[in-house]
């Protein structure tokens, strides 16, 4: 109790204390050492025995003779601030998609004999979209810690979404290992769909966090909270997944009508939706204090992508060695004897469904793994207790 006195003094209900105790690794078995049947019962006693923060001694901040808190704002001012915050959460996630669409539309209004101007507009539009993405994610990630590794993996996955299919197809078709042209860029519907997906991803994370906090305030025990928040998480995932599929379909149809570009093949659409779903699962875990799980999931997807490319490269070297060709003549790696069969599963899958089958399978597997972890981690009250800076997943493993 002495260790958690400040927490107990600031808590507004026993469940907030129980969530903090769970975050520090205390289980019902540990609460039994203090002669309580579960963590919530122990939290109730701590809440009752520790004076509230309002009951300060004279001379302390907030006490009778102390300086006291600042004068609360007027209801009108508080309502305006709340409305501005809600408007920012609703409108900011729309900016990346709007800027990406404007960037794709700009070349049609520029003279074709000014390639440098078209390139400058494309670069500036991309930078503006990235800045808008930062602004859209900042409310969801405010207070989150150790997000750098996950963001690095997200950049790698986004780059593969733009160039990976062309690179993989070139490798399988025998493109030169060095000195050749750049890989073919993905259809314009892919970056547009990913930019438009920022809105449902951010809205879904905000919806789940708000509903979970409301459920936390009305639950009478940790078990009741878990049973009530689990359907909310299921509903959120289904709504976001449906919205992501709709966004992908709308992007493809809009570009088909606007530019006459045929919609992307089903495998490309599936890969885009799977990648956006992976980003949503990672955002949920980052926002609620599980950065290691988020980075592990996105990193695993990167490893699967790299493994497919590496298998094709190794298989090409093995094939060259088996046929007596010089694998290093084109500047590539030395042949790997017996590595020819490594590329066969990837080549067969690409031949049947296209090169997008690799990111679709990799991102779908990683997204399912993160969502399975989220269904266990985000149904605990500790995941919704304020904005702790430590990794709750690591704390739970140490405490367990």
C-alpha positions in Angstrom: 0.0 0.0 0.0 2.9 2.4 0.7 4.4 1.6 -2.7 1.1 2.5 -4.5 0.0 5.3 -2.1 0.1 8.0 -4.8 -1.8 5.9 -7.2 -4.5 5.1 -4.6 -4.7 8.8 -3.7 -5.4 9.8 -7.3 -7.7 6.9 -8.3 -11.3 7.6 -8.9 -12.5 4.1 -8.4 -11.1 0.7 -7.2 -11.0 -0.7 -10.7 -8.4 1.9 -11.6 -6.2 0.6 -8.8 -6.9 -3.0 -9.9 -5.8 -2.2 -13.4 -2.5 -0.7 -12.2 -1.8 -3.7 -9.9 -2.5 -6.0 -12.9 -0.1 -3.9 -15.0 2.6 -4.5 -12.4 2.2 -8.2 -12.6 0.0 -8.9 -9.5 -2.4 -11.8 -10.1 -5.3 -13.2 -8.0 -2.8 -15.8 -6.6 -0.6 -12.9 -5.5 -3.6 -11.1 -4.0 -4.3 -14.3 -1.9 -1.0 -13.6 0.0 -2.7 -10.4 1.3 -5.9 -12.4 2.4 -8.0 -11.3 -0.6 -9.8 -13.6 -3.0 -8.7 -11.6 -6.1 -7.0 -8.4 -7.3 -10.2 -6.4 -7.3 -11.0 -7.2 -3.7 -7.5 -6.0 -2.7 -7.9 -2.8 -4.8 -11.2 -2.1 -3.0 -9.4 -2.2 0.4 -6.6 0.0 -0.8 -9.1 2.5 -2.3 -11.0 2.6 1.1 -7.9 2.9 3.3 -5.9 5.6 1.4 -7.2 9.2 1.7 -8.2 10.8 -1.6 -6.0 13.5 -3.2 -8.7 16.0 -2.3 -8.1 15.3 1.4 -4.7 17.1 1.4 -3.2 18.5 4.6 -3.2 22.3 4.9 -0.3 23.8 3.0 -0.1 21.1 0.3 -1.1 21.8 -3.2 -4.8 21.4 -3.5 -5.2 21.6 0.3 -7.1 24.2 2.3 -4.2 26.6 2.7 -2.3 25.5 -0.5 -2.2 27.2 -3.8 -4.9 24.9 -5.1 -5.6 23.9 -8.6 -6.2 26.3 -11.4 -9.7 27.7 -11.8 -11.6 25.4 -14.0 -12.6 26.7 -17.4 -16.1 27.7 -18.1 -18.5 25.1 -19.5 -18.6 26.8 -22.8 -14.8 26.9 -23.1 -14.5 23.3 -22.0 -17.2 22.3 -24.5 -15.4 24.2 -27.3 -12.1 22.5 -26.5 -13.8 19.1 -26.4 -15.4 19.8 -29.8 -12.1 20.9 -31.3 -10.5 17.7 -30.1 -13.2 15.5 -31.5 -13.1 17.4 -34.8 -9.3 16.9 -35.0 -9.7 13.2 -34.4 -12.4 12.9 -37.1 -10.8 15.2 -39.7 -7.1 14.7 -39.4 -7.2 11.0 -40.5 -8.9 12.1 -43.7 -6.0 14.3 -44.7 -3.5 11.6 -45.9 -6.1 10.2 -48.3 -7.1 13.6 -49.6 -3.5 14.7 -50.2 -2.6 11.4 -51.9 -5.6 11.7 -54.2 -4.6 15.3 -55.0 -1.0 14.2 -55.7 -2.3 11.5 -58.1 -4.6 14.0 -59.9 -1.9 16.8 -60.2 0.0 15.3 -63.2 -3.1 15.4 -65.3 -3.2 19.2 -64.9 0.5 19.8 -65.6 2.1 20.2 -69.0 3.6 16.9 -70.2 6.8 18.6 -71.4 7.7 19.6 -67.8 8.9 16.3 -66.2 10.8 18.1 -63.5 7.7 20.1 -62.4 5.7 16.9 -62.3 8.4 15.2 -60.2 8.5 18.1 -57.8 4.8 18.1 -57.4 4.8 14.3 -56.7 7.6 14.7 -54.1 5.9 17.6 -52.4 2.6 15.8 -52.4 4.2 12.7 -50.8 5.9 14.7 -48.1 2.6 16.5 -47.3 0.8 13.2 -47.1 3.5 11.9 -44.7 3.1 15.0 -42.5 -0.6 14.5 -42.5 -0.1 10.9 -41.5 2.1 12.0 -38.6 -0.6 14.4 -37.4 -3.3 11.8 -37.8 -1.4 9.2 -35.7 -0.2 11.6 -33.0 -3.5 11.5 -30.9 -3.6 7.7 -30.9 0.1 7.4 -30.1 0.3 10.2 -27.5 2.1 8.7 -24.5 3.1 5.5 -26.3 6.7 4.4 -25.9 9.2 2.6 -28.1 7.3 3.1 -31.3 10.5 3.5 -33.5 11.0 -0.1 -34.4 7.4 -0.7 -35.3 7.4 2.5 -37.5 10.6 1.3 -39.2 9.0 -2.1 -40.1 5.9 -0.2 -41.2 8.1 1.8 -43.6 9.7 -1.4 -44.9 6.3 -3.0 -45.5 5.0 0.2 -47.2 8.0 0.2 -49.5 7.4 -3.4 -50.4 3.8 -2.6 -51.2 4.9 -0.1 -53.7 7.9 -1.9 -55.3 8.0 -5.4 -54.0 5.7 -7.1 -56.5 7.7 -5.7 -59.4 10.9 -6.8 -57.8 9.7 -10.3 -57.1 8.3 -10.6 -60.6 11.5 -9.4 -62.1 13.5 -11.9 -60.2 11.3 -14.8 -61.2 11.4 -13.7 -64.8 15.2 -13.6 -64.9 15.7 -9.9 -64.6 19.4 -8.8 -64.3 20.8 -8.9 -60.8 22.4 -5.5 -61.1 22.4 -2.5 -63.4 18.8 -3.1 -64.6 15.9 -0.8 -64.5 14.0 0.0 -61.2 11.3 -2.5 -60.3 7.8 -1.7 -61.6 5.7 0.5 -59.4 2.5 -0.9 -57.9 -0.8 0.3 -59.4 -1.8 3.8 -58.2 -4.8 2.3 -56.4 -2.3 0.7 -53.8 -0.9 4.0 -52.4 -4.3 5.6 -52.7 -6.0 2.8 -50.8 -3.3 2.8 -48.1 -3.6 6.5 -47.6 -7.4 6.4 -47.5 -7.1 3.5 -45.0 -5.6 5.8 -42.4 -9.1 7.2 -41.6 -10.8 3.9 -40.7 -7.7 2.7 -38.8 -7.5 5.8 -36.6 -11.3 5.9 -36.1 -11.4 2.3 -35.2 -8.6 2.7 -32.6 -10.3 5.8 -31.2 -13.7 4.0 -31.0 -12.3 1.0 -29.2 -10.3 3.1 -26.7 -13.4 5.2 -25.9 -15.7 2.3 -25.5 -13.2 0.4 -23.4 -12.7 3.3 -21.0 -16.4 3.7 -20.6 -16.7 0.0 -19.9 -13.9 0.2 -17.4 -15.7 2.9 -15.5 -18.9 0.8 -15.2 -17.5 -2.7 -14.6 -17.5 -4.1 -11.0 -14.7 -6.6 -11.5 -11.8 -7.4 -13.8 -13.7 -10.5 -15.1 -16.8 -8.5 -15.9 -14.7 -5.9 -17.7 -13.0 -8.6 -19.8 -16.3 -10.2 -20.8 -17.8 -6.9 -21.7 -14.9 -5.4 -23.7 -14.3 -8.6 -25.8 -17.3 -8.1 -28.0 -16.3 -4.5 -28.4 -13.0 -5.5 -29.8 -14.6 -8.1 -32.1 -17.0 -5.4 -33.4 -14.2 -2.9 -33.9 -12.0 -5.4 -35.9 -15.0 -6.4 -38.1 -16.0 -2.8 -38.7 -12.4 -1.7 -39.6 -11.8 -4.8 -41.8 -15.0 -4.1 -43.7 -14.1 -0.4 -44.1 -10.7 -1.3 -45.4 -12.1 -3.6 -48.0 -14.5 -0.9 -49.0 -11.7 1.7 -49.2 -9.7 -0.6 -51.4 -12.6 -1.3 -53.7 -13.5 2.4 -53.9 -9.9 3.4 -54.8 -9.7 0.8 -57.6 -13.1 1.8 -59.0 -12.3 5.5 -58.8 -9.1 5.2 -60.7 -10.7 2.9 -63.2 -13.4 5.6 -64.0 -11.1 8.5 -63.6 -8.0 7.3 -65.5 -9.2 4.2 -67.3 -6.8 2.1 -65.2 -8.1 -1.4 -64.7 -8.8 -2.4 -61.1 -5.9 -4.3 -59.5 -6.1 -8.1 -59.4 -7.8 -9.8 -56.4 -4.4 -10.8 -54.9 -3.2 -7.2 -54.9 -6.5 -6.1 -53.3 -6.1 -8.8 -50.6 -2.5 -7.8 -50.0 -3.5 -4.1 -49.5 -6.3 -5.0 -47.1 -4.1 -7.4 -45.2 -1.3 -4.8 -44.8 -3.8 -2.2 -43.6 -5.3 -4.7 -41.1 -1.7 -5.4 -39.8 -1.2 -1.7 -39.3 -4.5 -1.4 -37.4 -3.5 -4.3 -35.1 -0.1 -2.8 -34.5 -1.6 0.6 -33.8 -4.0 -0.9 -31.2 -1.1 -2.6 -29.4 1.1 0.5 -29.5 -1.6 2.8 -28.2 -2.3 0.5 -25.3 1.2 -0.2 -24.1 2.4 -3.3 -26.0 5.2 -2.0 -28.2 7.1 -5.3 -28.2 4.2 -7.2 -29.6 3.6 -4.6 -32.3 7.2 -4.6 -33.4 7.3 -8.4 -33.3 4.3 -8.8 -35.5 5.3 -6.2 -38.1 8.9 -7.5 -38.0 7.7 -11.0 -38.6 5.9 -9.8 -41.8 9.1 -8.2 -43.0 11.0 -11.4 -42.4 8.5 -13.4 -44.4 8.7 -10.9 -47.3 12.5 -11.0 -47.2 12.5 -14.8 -47.0 10.5 -15.1 -50.2 12.9 -12.8 -52.0 15.9 -14.6 -50.6 14.5 -18.0 -51.6 14.1 -16.7 -55.2 17.6 -15.3 -55.3 19.1 -18.5 -53.8 17.0 -20.6 -56.2 18.3 -18.6 -59.2 21.9 -19.1 -58.1 21.3 -22.8 -57.6 19.7 -23.1 -61.0 22.6 -21.3 -62.6 25.0 -23.6 -60.9 23.1 -26.7 -62.0 23.0 -25.6 -65.6 26.7 -24.7 -65.7 25.9 -21.0 -66.1 27.8 -18.3 -64.4 25.7 -16.8 -61.6 28.2 -14.1 -60.9 28.4 -12.9 -64.5 25.6 -10.4 -64.0 27.2 -9.1 -60.8 24.9 -11.2 -58.6 25.7 -13.4 -55.6 27.7 -16.6 -56.0 25.5 -19.6 -56.8 24.3 -21.8 -53.9 24.7 -25.5 -54.9 21.4 -27.4 -54.4 19.4 -24.3 -53.7 17.3 -24.5 -56.8 14.2 -26.0 -55.2 14.0 -23.1 -52.7 12.3 -20.9 -55.2 9.8 -23.5 -56.4 7.0 -22.8 -53.8 7.2 -19.1 -54.3 7.3 -19.5 -58.1 4.3 -21.8 -58.1 2.3 -19.5 -55.9 3.2 -16.5 -58.0 2.3 -18.3 -61.2 -1.1 -19.2 -59.8 -2.1 -16.0 -58.1 0.4 -13.3 -59.0 3.3 -11.7 -57.1 0.9 -10.1 -54.6 0.2 -13.5 -53.1 3.5 -13.2 -51.1 2.6 -9.9 -49.2 -1.0 -11.0 -48.9 0.0 -14.3 -47.1 2.7 -12.7 -45.0 0.6 -9.7 -43.8 -2.4 -11.8 -43.2 -0.5 -14.2 -41.1 1.1 -11.4 -39.1 -2.2 -9.6 -38.7 -3.9 -12.7 -37.4 -1.1 -13.3 -34.9 -1.3 -9.7 -33.6 -5.1 -9.8 -33.4 -5.0 -13.1 -31.5 -2.5 -11.4 -29.0 -4.7 -8.3 -28.8 -7.7 -10.4 -27.8 -5.8 -11.6 -24.8 -3.9 -8.4 -24.0 -6.5 -5.7 -24.6 -9.3 -7.4 -22.6 -7.3 -6.8 -19.4 -8.0 -3.7 -17.5 -4.3 -2.8 -17.3 -4.3 -2.1 -21.0 -6.6 0.8 -20.5 -5.1 2.3 -17.3 -3.8 5.7 -18.3 -0.8 6.0 -20.5 2.0 4.1 -18.9 5.4 4.4 -20.6 6.5 0.8 -19.8 5.8 -2.2 -21.9 2.8 -3.9 -20.3 3.4 -7.1 -22.2 6.9 -7.3 -20.7 5.6 -6.4 -17.2 2.9 -9.1 -17.4 5.5 -11.7 -18.4 7.8 -10.8 -15.5 4.9 -10.8 -13.1 3.4 -14.1 -14.4 
